[in-house]
């Protein structure tokens, strides 16, 4: 069985239970453990950010929820992959629009119509 970690501080969660209680918090950072960010079905690109269809909408993905489908994500949360995806997106954006310097904004409304 793999170790499970808090999504916020990466502290290992050790328990005999298969999943944390609805209101259980991390002993180090007090983040809720029964939340979307710790669930193995949390998929940011999926509808409702959940791999399981027809789940209830959860506004705060880091807050506690009462989802019966919750299964604790195993292993260390992938923060490196997210930063790599962000870098790739920024590079693609720069490829489309270039690294253009922004022009100074006009000082007044009349400056908009001067050539």
Secondary structure by P-SEA (a helix, b strand, c coil): cbbbbcccccccccccccccccccccccccccccccccccccccccccccccccccccccccccccccccccccccccaaaaaaaaaaaaaaaaaaccccccccccccccccccc
